[in-house]
């Protein structure tokens, strides 16, 4: 008896909230639609599953009720339901776009039914009541879908079959370049999306002329990925001729790698090596001994304790996030996590960070080709949230900055911190090792990721570079991580010699970097594919996510395969490290498709001298002292999105998963205070913690507002250090990372601003003794509108930092604490007061002394609350401390001693510029003094901390009965007290803390 095979068909399922239960997603969409001026009466939603396979009726019923729907809260329908009187919109991923939910459902369907070869697509249905079809389409385009990666349907979508790819015909495709002039070479680079300039294309042309042949396409693509700005940082590593027009405020003589010429211009040999890296290596030469690996691996590594190390990496994912914010941010996080997994012999990720720079969320006129900034912010937050939460990694630190110039090019900084054994910090491939790929399959998504990230964005990039957009799969990466850690720790020594991630150039970057000294032979036909139809070139350069490359001794491959089988991770053997002449040989089966010498690939990039010209901006005229409406101004500042509460973002993240978060991002009894830094416990059972924070001072360095990037860099490092010190980090054990995001450095003025920022990094890192351990740059952040206008982002430098906390039991937070008596004292410690400057300069020696003094006071228990004075000035800082306390506490504050403004040459009496109360104050800390130190000014214990810190950095500081400050030591003064009034009294005003809290929460409480 024979059984007729079941027909393969596409079956449709809808899952919606059970009757009587709210449709929370539908209500959220309805409210968002009202924000667009469209008012649906009701929005109903349903999850849609399309499952293709040879399934029986019993299988369909079982899937509907036992797998796809929660029997308590949801109901499932087989087929398409009818929604009379509604306008229907359905959104599904385009064919070939990663659909993580579909992968999970497919696995579950096959295990539940026993039917193999199942294909799944997922989507979402929206039924709108009370609006027109045209209005529903507007909502779909503005709120629900991104046409770059998703299809919009106006009726229930139920295809007869899914599209399936067919194997591509592989052939060797040559690219004729030998007879081209420079203009034609540049045009070829543009058409091929190689992002190489004329000089670089000429170098490639000369190399192939020497070989006597034309390059193949895969060879050109490999060179383009490896030589991209994104991968090789060729601007920061270039030689720069710099000159200043106007007053120069930087002393260039005596700096490493700098030659000062007679005309005042300077030549800098390798900007990165002479500034950021030089600061670190000089500190190491000066005795700093706790950095383990810097600027050499996927992440920087420092010693945490005798057995463990901590590694840190922060990346940007700007261009992808401009086109597809959710996928761009999610794959940015995934990429940083892979950097941690690929450091040394692998680290375990323990925390994520994020910083977003976007246009104001209430922006009205958005250029064609740009997504609305509110949507971008919503979706980048969702991308970071979903990836971190699903991998079980807490997102613990971040910031948001707003400026209209980010409208076409938002900045998405994402970071990850990992922990690893000290003896696993270094790895290296060996000749004869197998090239093993683990994790996700390769697809067409992510092609030209490296070169795309190195280009200028235009209004057409969403169409031209849709293939560079990816959707990540956090579950796949988590499985891969588990397999790698088992392979690292489950045997006498790791099963592999080296590991790295597939970065922006896919296999080309991973294998190309690992095999730099040895060469590699690769068979691309062995790479598992998401779908058929990819050429060898596409397989080689695709950045498709969740893939790692390992160098594995042949005798260990079977052991690694067993682990991968148990963890449900795919393993592919792509070839071997080590070739004669250290060549990179690329094959597809028996067909050789490319051959490159590793020497030319990694050392053939020309390094020209670039011109940088700084025109000193005119200084803005200082505002004269005048009456200020302090109440209105304070409330307005607290409501500024840059300062206002970010709890709407923070509360979407799981910042406690893994159970090692000691100080959370939000602090205080109600969990609403803006913490200065977070503290985690990398090693369970240890009392030693790790503080995590960042610093950014974009407005200080904005040339269009009279700013100087040199000062911006110093301010950003200072802010990062202060944030870490505020929670208890040891200022002598802080490591930092740089992320430069700049407009096109092809312009001499923009390049000069980068030079000045790098010089500021060198000076501040040396002064604070904070080594840079890693970094990343993104140097083509501008957007060209359809009318030809170029919108450049302001020069933006993010400084991220980690600091060792000797004893987490001594940590403090910024929320004001209830006094034991009627009041407790508030004091300021830090740099000297500014004298009417819009962007006050910082005395780095005094700022470091202040950091040491505050650290000593925290360590010895003399302070119960510490907060840095940053955006908005000291008055905002006090308000934030009271808001964080929950509204029960108040403060009486007298500010004259904070803001003396006088010119000894013109005035004989001390005057006060009260504007300074509402302006940034670098290098300064607010401290609430511990009980038992009633007269802090005369308390020997406090004075010992200040004097000891001053002595460490070489400052003269003698005891003054009024303010313990003689103009040379650390500035310190009493400013008022914390009480139980629930009111802030200052400058002749009286504001209930409840009003401050309302203003602080209103702007971003979405």
N, C-alpha and C positions, 0 to 999 in steps of 0.2 A: 504494500500500500504506500502510495506516495502522497506527500502533503504539498499542496500548492503554496509556494512562498507568498508571504504577505507583501502587499504593494508598499513601496516606499512613498510616503506622502508627507506634506507639511501640515501639522496639526496646530491649531491656535487655542491658547488658553488665556483667559482674563482673570485676574485676581483683584478684588476690591474690598474695602471695609465692609464688615457685616452690617446688616440693617440695624439701625439704632445707634451705631457707633460713629463718632465724628470722622470726617475725611480731612485730616490735618494738612496733608499736602495740598488738597484742593482749596482749602481756606487760605493757605499761604499764597497760592497762585492768585486767588481772587484779590487779596490785599495788594499784592505787587502790581496787578493789572490796574487797580484803582490809582496807583502811583503814576501810571502812564496816561491817566485820563479816561480809561475804559472801565465801565462798571458792570461786570457780570453779576447777575443775581445769585448764581451758584456755580461752582466748579466741582465736578466729580472726576475722580481719577481711578485708574486701574493699571496694574502692572500687566504687561503683555509678554507672553512666551510663545515663540514659534519653534516647534520641535519637529525636525524632519527625521523620519525613521520608519521602519517596518513594525508598527505598533498595533496591538490588538485593542479592541474596545475596552477590555478589562484593564489593560495597561493604561489607557487614557484616563479612566476613572480613578485608578490608583494614583497616578501622577497628580491629577487635579486635587484630590482630597487629602492625600498622605504626604505629598512632597511640596507642591507649589503654594498651598494655602495653609495658614495657621487656623486650625479648626475652631479656635475660640474667638478670634478677632476678624477673620476674613472668610470670604466665600469665593469659590472658583467657578468659572463658566467655561465650558468647552465650546469653542467657536466664537463668533463675534456677537456681542449683545447689541440690542437696538436701543438707541437713545433718541426717542422722538422729540422734536422741537429743540434739539441741541445742535450746536456747531462742534464737530469733532476734530480734534487734532491728535495725530499720533507721531511720536518721535522715536526713531530707531537708529542705531549706528549704521553707517554706510558699510557695504561689503569690504572686508579687509581690515576694518578698524577693530582694535582690541575691544572685546566685550567680556570682561572678567566674570560677570555674573553668569553669562552663557557658558563659560568653561566649567564653572562649578555645577551648573544644572546638568550639563552634558554628562559629567562624570557620575552624578547622582542617578540620572536616568538609566545609564548603562548598568550600574550596579543594582538598581532596583528591579529592572525588567529583564536583564540579561541580554538585551538587544545591543549589538555593537554597531559602530559606524554612524552613531547619531550626530546630528548637527543641530545647534540651537542658536537662536537670536532672541534678545530681550529688548523691550521698549516700554514706553509709557503712553497711556491713552488719557486724554483730557476732553471732557464733555462740558461745554460752556452753555449756560442758560442766560438768555436775555441780551445777547450781543449778536452782531452780524458776522457772517463768514469772513469778511474783510478785517474786522476787528480781531477775530480769532487768529488770523494770519499774522497780524501785527504782534499780538502777544506771543505767538510761537517764535517769531524771528527775534524779538527783543528779550524774551525771558526764558523760553523753554528749550531752544535748540541752537546749535552752532552749525551752520551749513557746511563748514569745513570738514566736519567729521560725522554729521548726522543728517538723515533724510527726514523731511517733514511730509506727512500724509494728511489729507483732509477727509479720510474715511478709514475705517478699519482695514489694516493691511494684512492680506492673507495670500501670499504667492503660492503658485502650484509647486514650485521647487526653488531651492536656493541656488545661486550662481556658484559654480565650481570651476577652479582654475585648471589649466592644462600645462603640462611640463613645457618649459621654454626650450627652444633650440639653442644650444650653446655654441658660440663661435667666437673666434678671436677678432675683436673689432679694433682696428688701428685708427689713430687720429693723426692725420697729416699736419705736422707743424714745422717741418724743417725749412720749407720755402716761404714761411709767413713773415711779414714785417711786423714791427711792434704793435701797430694799430690793429692788425688782424689777430695777433696773439691775445691782445686785451679783449677783443670782441669774442674770440673763442672762449676765453675764461668766463666772460659774462654769460654767454649762451649755455655753457656747460655748468654754470653755477659753481665754478671752482674757487671764486673769491681770491684769485691771485692777481697781483699787479704785473705791469709790463716787465719789470726787472726780474721778477720771479719766473715769469713765463720764458724770458730769454735764457735764464739759467737752465731751465728744463730743456729748452731747444738746443743749447750748447752741449748738454750732456748726451742727448740722443744723436746729435751730429757726430760726437766722438764715438758713439757705439755703432754709427752707420746704419741706423734704422729709425723708423717712426715709433712713437710710444703706442702701447695698447691703451684702450679706454680704462681698463682696471688699474693700470700703472699711473695714469694721469690722476684718476680719482684718489688713489692712495697718496700721492704727493700732495694733492689739494687738501685732503683731510689732515695729514701730518703737518703740513705747513700753514694750516689755518691759524688765524689770530686766536681762536678759541682754544686750540690745542698747544701751540708753541709759544704764545705770548711774545710775538716778535716785536711789538712796539716797545714793551717794557724792557726787552733785552737788547734793544738797538743802541747804537751810539748816537748821541744827541748833541747838536750845537745849539746852545741856549744863550739868549741875550735878553736884557731887560731895557724897555723904554720907559724912563721915569726913575723914581727913587727905588733903589733895590734895598730890600729889608733882610735878605738872606746873606749871611757871610759864607761865601763859597770856598775860600781858601782853606786848605787843610782837610778837606773832605776826601774820603776814599774814591778813587776812580775819576776824580775831577781835575781838569787842567784849566787854570784861569789864564786868559789871554790878556795882552796889553790893552785891548780896546774894551775890556770889561766883560766880554763874552766868555762863556765857559764851554768846554767839551766834556761830556759825561760818557764814560766808557761802560756801556751796559747799565742802563738806568736801574733795573731791578737789583743787579748785583751790587751796585754802588750805594744803594740807599736801604731798602727794606732788608735785603739779605745781609748787607754789611753790618747793620745794627746788631743782628743776631750773632754773627760770627765774631764780632768784636766783644760782645758780652761773654761769649763762650771763652774767648782768649783771656778775658778778664776774670775768669774763675766761675762763671755760671755753669754748673755741671749737671743740671737735671733735664736738659733737652736730649732726646735720644735719636730722633730722626727729623730733619728739617729740610724742606724744599726738595725732597728726594723721592717721595712716595706719593701714594694717593691721598695721604693725610699727614699732618704733622703729629709727632709723637713726643710726649714728655713722660718722665718717671713720676708715677703716683706714689708708690711705696717700694719696699724692697723686692716685692714679687710682681707687682702689676704696673702697667703703663696705661696712659690715657691718650687716645688719638682724636683729632678734631679736623673736620673739613667743612668749609662753607663754600657753596657754589652759587651761581646765578642761572636762572632759566627764563631770561627776559623775552627773547623773540618768540619762542613757542607759546609763552603765556599771553603775548599780545594777540595771537591768532586763536588759540584755544586755551583759555585761562585754566580750566579745570585740569585738563590733561597736562598742560605745561607745568603747573605747580606740582601735580602729583608725581610726574616723572622726574621733576627736579629733586623732590624728596627721595624718590627711589634711587636716583643716581648718586646722591650723597650717601645714602645708606650703603650702596654698593662700594663707594670709595672706602668706607670704613671696613666693609667685608674684605676688600682687596688691599688692605694695608698690611705690610709685613707678611706674616703667615695667617692673616685674618684676625679681625677684632670683632667683638660682640657689640652691636649698637645698643646704647643705653639711653639716649636722649636725642630729640630733634629740636631744631630752632627754625624760626622764619622771620623775615623782615620784608614788608611790602612798601613800595613807593608807587603811588597811583595819583591820578588827577582827583580833584575834589568830588565827592560822591553826588553833590547837587549840581554838577556842571551841566549846562544847558546845550551849548553849541559844540557838538562832538564832530570832528572831521569825518568825512566819508572814508570808510575803510577801518575805522576804529570802533571797538566795542565801547559801550558806555562804562565809565569808571566804576559806577556802583555795581554793575554786573561783574566787571573784572574782579573787584574786591570780594564779592560774594563767592565767586567761583574759585579764585586762588585759595581762599580760606578753606573751601570745601575740598579742594584737591589735596592740600596739606593734611587736613583733618582725616580724610578717608584713608590716605595711604599710611599715615602714622598709626592711627587707631587700629587699622586692620592688621598691621604688622606687630602690634603690641609694643610700640615704642612711644614713650611719653613725649609730647611736644611741650617744652618747658620755658622757652624764652623767645622773645620777639619784639617787634615794634612796627608801627605804621607811620609813614610820612606822606604828606599830601602836597602836590604842586601841579598846577595846570599843565606844565610842560611834560609831564609823564603821560599825557593823554594817548599818544600814539605808541609809546614805548614804556609800558609799566616795568618796574624792576621787581623781580621776585628772587630774593635771597633765601636759600634754604641750607640748613646745616645739620650735621650729625656728629655726635660724640660716641666713642666706643672705648671699651676696656679690653686689654689683652695681657697675656703674660709677658714679662720683660724679656724672656728668652725666645719669644716669637715675633720680635719686632722686625727682623730682617729675613728676607728670602731671596733666592735668585734661581732662575732656570738653569738646567744643566743640559749639555749636549746629549742627545739620545732620549731625553724626556719626551713623552707624548703630549701633544697639544689637545687638551680636553676642555670641551665646552659643557657647562652645566646650566640648567634652568630653562628659561622660556625659549620658544621657537623664534626663528628669524622671519620677519615680514618686510613688506615694502615700506611700512611706516618708519620714520626716522632716517630716511635716506637724505643725505646732505645736511644732517643735523649740525655738524661742525662748521661747514661753510655757511650755512644759513645763519648761524649764531654770530658769524663774523661780518655780516652784511648790514647795510642800512635798510630799514623797513620803509616800504611805500604803501600806498593805498591798494596796491594789487597783490601784495605778498600772500594774502590769504588764499588766493587762487594759485599763485605760482609755486608756493611751498607747502601746499596741503600735505604732501608726502613727508614733510619733516615733522609733522604733528603726531604725537603718540598718546595713547591711553595706557597707563600702567596697570599692573596686576600685582597688588601687594601680597596676595596669598602665595603666588608663585615665588616671589622673592623670599617670603618667610620659609617656605619649604627648602629653597636653595640654601638659605642661611643655616638651617638646622642640619642639612647634610654636610655642609662645609665644616661646621664646628665639630661634628662627630668625626670627620676625617682628620681634623686637627688634633683632637684630644683623646680619641679612642684607642690610640696605639702608642707604642714606645716613642715614636716620633711621627710628625704629620705624614700623611700619605702623599703629599705633594711638596715640590721644591719651591714653588712660587705661585702667586695668585694675583690676578688683577680683574677689573671689571671691563665690560665692553662699553667704552665711553662714547663720545659724540661721533667717532668714526667707526663704531662697531668692531668687528673682528680686525679691521685694518689698524685701528689704534691699539687694541689689546695685544694682538700677536706682534704687530710692528714694534711696540715698545718693549715687550718681554724679550723678543728675539734680536734686539738692537746689536748686541755683541756677538751673538751666535749664528744668526740667520735662522730661517724657518722654511719648512716645506709643508704646504697646506693643500688639502683636497677639499674643495668647497662643495663637492657633491655629497659629502658626509654630513653637512649641516642640516639639522631638522628644520623644516619650513612650516609656517602657519598655513600656507596654501601653495599650490603649484604655480609655476609661471615666472619665477624669479630668475633673472640672469645671474651669472657668476659675479658680475660687478655689483649688482644689487645685494646679493648675499654677503659680499665682502664688506661693504661700507654701511649697511643698515644699522641704525642705532637701536633697533627694536629692543625693548626693555627686558630686565630680569635675567641677564645672562652674565656669567662669569667664565673666565678662561684660566685654567690651571696647568702648570707644568708638572707632569706626573711621571715618575719612573715607571717603565713598562711593567715591572713586577708588581706594582701597586694598583694597576688599572682595575683588575678583577675585584679587589677589596673595595675600591671606591664605587664600582658598579653595584655591589651588593648594598652598600649604604644608600645609594641613590634609588635603587628599587624599593627599599623599605620606606624611604621618605617620599616616594612618587615624584622623583626629580629626573628629568631626562638627561642622559649623558651621551655626548658624541665625541668620537675620536677623530680629530681633524687632520692629524699629521704629526710632525716631529720637529723639535728644536735642534738646530745645528746643521748647517750646510757648508759645503766647500766655498771658501771665499766670503762667508757670512752673507749669503744672498737670501732674499725673500723670493721663494718660488711658489707661484700660485697655479694650481691645476683644478680642472673639473673632470674628475675621472682620469682618463688617459690624455686629455687635452690640456696642454700648457697654455694658460691665458695671460700670464704675466710673470716678469722676472725683474727684480730690482736689487741693486747692491744696497745693503743697509747703510753703508757709509754715506752714499749720496742722499738716501732718504732722510737721514737724521742730521747730516752735516752740510748738505748742499745748499741750504737756504741762504741766499745772499743777505748780508746785514749792512744796509746802507747807512749813511749818516743822515739823520732827520733834523730838520730845522724847527726850532721852537722860539717864539717871540712873545715875551710877556709885556703887556702894556699896563703899567700900574694904574688901577682905576682911581678916579678922584674920590677923595674921602667925603662921605656925606656930612653936611653941616650938622653938628650936634644940636639936639633940641634944647632950647633954653628951659630952665626950671619954670614950671607954672603949676597952677592948681590942677590936680588930677581927680577925676571922679573915680575914686578907688573902688567903690562898690561895683559900679557898672563895668569898669575895666577888668576887675578880678573875675566877675561872672562871665564876661565875654571871653577871657583867656581860658577859663575852665571849660567853656563850651567850644573852644577851637578844636576841630578834629585832631590836630597834631597832639594836643595835650589831653583831650577828653578821654574818658574811660574806654578801654578796648575789651571790656568784659564780654561783649557779644561775641568777639572772636575767641577769646581765651577759653570760654566755657564750652566751646565746641570740641576742644581737644581733650583727650584723655591724658592728663599730666600726672597721673598717679599709677598707671599701669607699670608693672615690674616692682612696685612697692618700694622704690628707693628715693622718692622725692621728699626731701626734708623741709625745704621752704618752697612753697608753690608760687606760681606767677601772680596770683591774687592773694593778698594778705589781709590781716585784721580779723576781728571776731566775726564779721559778716562776709568775709571773703570778697571785698570790693576794692581793697587798696591796691594801687599800682606798685607792686614790688619792684625794688631796684634790680634784683638778681634772683635767680633760683639757686637752690643747693640740692644736689643729689648725692647719694651714697653709692659710689661705683663698686665698692667691695663690701658685701654684706658682713655685718659683725664688726666692721671697723668704725672707729669714732671719727675718722678723717673723711671729709667730704670734698666735693667739687662744686665751686660756684660758677655759674654761667650767666653772661650778660653781653651787652653790646653798646656801642657808642656811635653816634652819627651827628654831625654838625653842619648839614648842607648849607644852611643859610649863611653861615660864617664864611664859607668859601665860594659863594656865588659871585662871579665877576660882574654879572649884570646888576647886582645890588651893592656893588662896591666892596665885595668880599675878596678874600685871599685864600686860595686852597692850601697854602702853607700853614696858615693859622687854623684852617678847618681840620687838617690832619692832627694837629696838636690837641685841638679841642675834642676831637672824636676819641683819641686814645685816652685823654684825661677823663672823659665821661665814662668810658668803658671801665677804666681802673676804679673810678669812684663808685660805680655801681657794684663792682665786686667787693670792694673794701667795706661798703655799707652793710653787707650781710655777714662779714667775718672772714673774708679771704685774706691770706697773708700777702701783702704787697710785694714781697720778695719771691713769690712763687706764682706769678701771673704770666701766662703766655697769651699772645694775641695773633689774630689773622687779619689780613687785609683783603678787601674786595673793592676794586676800583671799577665803577661804572661811569663811563665818560661818553660825551659826544665825539664825533669823528676826530681822531688825532691826526688826520691828514691836514687839518688846519693848524698852522703854527701857533695860533693863540690857544687852542684847546690843548695841544701838546705841551705848551709851556705851563698851563695850569696843572697838568698831570705831573710835570717835573717838580713843580713847587709842592704839590701834595706829597710826592715821594720824599722830598727833602724834609718836610715836616714829620713824616713817619720816622725817618732816621733820627731826627733830633729828639722827638718825644719818646721813642722806644729806648734810646740810650739813656735819657734822663730818668725815666721811670724804671729802667732795667727790666723791661718787658720784651722778651724776644719774640719776633715773628717766627711762627713755625710752619705756616702754610698761607696760601692766598689764591686769588683768582681774579682775572680782570675781564671786562666786557666793554669794548672800546668803540663801538659803532652804534650808539644808542641815540638815534634820531629818527624822525618820521617825515617823509615827504608827502604832502597832501596832493590831491588831484589837481590843484592849481599851481603846484610847483613850490609851495612854501615849505621850508624845512623847519621843523620844530625840534630843537635840541633839548635833551634833558639837561638840568643843571649838573655840573660835576658832582658826583655822589660817591662818597667813600664810607663804607661800612667797616667798622672795627669790631670784631667779635673777640671775646676773651673767656678764658677759663682760669680759675684761681684755686689753689689748694686751701681748704679750710681745715686748720689743724685739729679743731674739735667742734663737731656740729652741735654739741651741747652749749657752746658759747655764741651760737648764731643769734643775730637780732634782726628785726624787721622794721619797716619804716612807719608803721602805724603808731600813733601816740598811745602811751600806756596810762591807765588810771593812776594818778598820784596817790601815794600812801597817806599823805596829809592833805592839806587844802590845795597845794600846788606843787609842781616840780619844774625845774629850770630848763629853759631852751637856750642853747648856745650855738654860735657859728664858729667853725674852725676852717681855715683854708688860706687861699691866696689873698693878697692885699686887695682892698676895695678898688673897683674901677672908677675912673674919673670922667664920667660923661661920654664914654665911647660906646658906639652902637654895638660893635663886636669887640669886646675887651680882649686884649692880649693876655696870655697866661704865662706866669713865671713858673717854669717847669721845676726848678729846684725847690721852690716853696710849695708847689703842688705835691711833689713827692713827699716832702716832709709832713705835709698835712695828712697824706694817706697813711704814713707810718704812725703818726700820732693817733689818728682815729682807730687804726688797727690795735694799737696798744690799749686804748681805752675800752674797746670791745673785749679784748682778751682778758683784761683785768676786771671786767664787770662794772665799769664806771658809766656806761651808757645803756639805756634800755630801749631806745629807738634812734635810728640813724637814717637820714635821707639826704640824697645829693640835691644840690641846688642847680637846676638845669633850665629847661624851657619854661618861660614865664617868670623866672626869678624867684627870690626868696619868699615873696608873699604867696605865690602859687604853691611852693614847697610846703609851707606851713598848712595851707588849706588842704593839701593832699594828705598830710599826716592826720588831720582831724577827720576828713572824710573816711579814711581807712579805719579809724577807730570806731566807726559806726554811728556817729552823731551824738553820742552821750557826752563827749568831752569838748572843751572849748579851749581858747587860748587868749591871753592878753599879751600883745606884742608891741614893743616900742623899737622902731627901726633906725633911729638916727645914727647909731654907731656902725650900722652896716654900710651906709652909703655916703660917707663924707665925699664931697666934691669940691676941691679947692685947688687953686694955683698959687703956690707960695709967692710967685713973682707979682701977683696982682691983688691978692687979698690978704688981709691980716687976720681975718676972723674965719672960723670954720663955717662953711656953708653946706647945705644938704640938697642933693639932687634926688628928689623922691621918685623920679622916673625910673631910677635904677632898681627900685623895688619890684618892678615888673619886667625886668630884662634878665637875660641869661647871665649867670655868674659862674664862670669856670673855676675849677679848683677848690670848691667850697662845699662844706658839709653842715647839715643841721643835726644837732644831737640833743636828745632829751636825757638829762643827767639822772643817774640812778639815785634811789633814796639813800639818805645818809650822807650825801654830798650837798649840803644845803648852801654853803657859801663857796661855790665852785671856784670863784676867782682867787680865793685865798687857800684853797685846798691843795696841800702839797702833792697829793696823789695825781690830780689832774695836771698840775704844773710839771711833775716829773715826766709824764707822757709827752707833753709838748716840748720840754727841754731836751729829753732824750732823742726825740725825732729830729729836732733841729740840729743837734750835735751829729747825728748819723750822716746827714747830707751836707754838713759843713756850714750851717747858718749860725750867725751870732744872734742869740735870743736871750735877753735878760728879763728878769721879772719886773713887771710894771704893775703897780697897785691898782690901776684902772682897768686895763684890758689885756695885760700880758703880751703886749706887742710894741716893739720899739721901731717898727718900720723896716727891719731886716729879717726878723724871724717869722714864725707862723702867726698870721692874723687870727685873733680869737676874741669873742665878745659875748656877753650876755644879751639876749634880745627880748626875753619875756618868760612866760611860764605857761604850762599846761594846767588847766583847771577842769572842773566838772560842770561848767555853765552851758555847754552845747552851743556856744556863741564865739565867733572870732571877733575880737575887738582890736582894731589897729587904725592908725591914721585918722582918728576921730570918726570912725565908722564902726557899726556893730551889725554883723551878719550872722544869722542862724546857720549852723553847719548844715541843717536840712536844705537850705537854699543852695549852698555850695554843692551839696551832693546832687541835687536835682540838675543843676547846670552841668555838672561833670558827667552825668550819665546820659543826658538827652541826645547829643548829636549822633552817636553810633549805637544806640540801644535798639537795634533793628529786630 
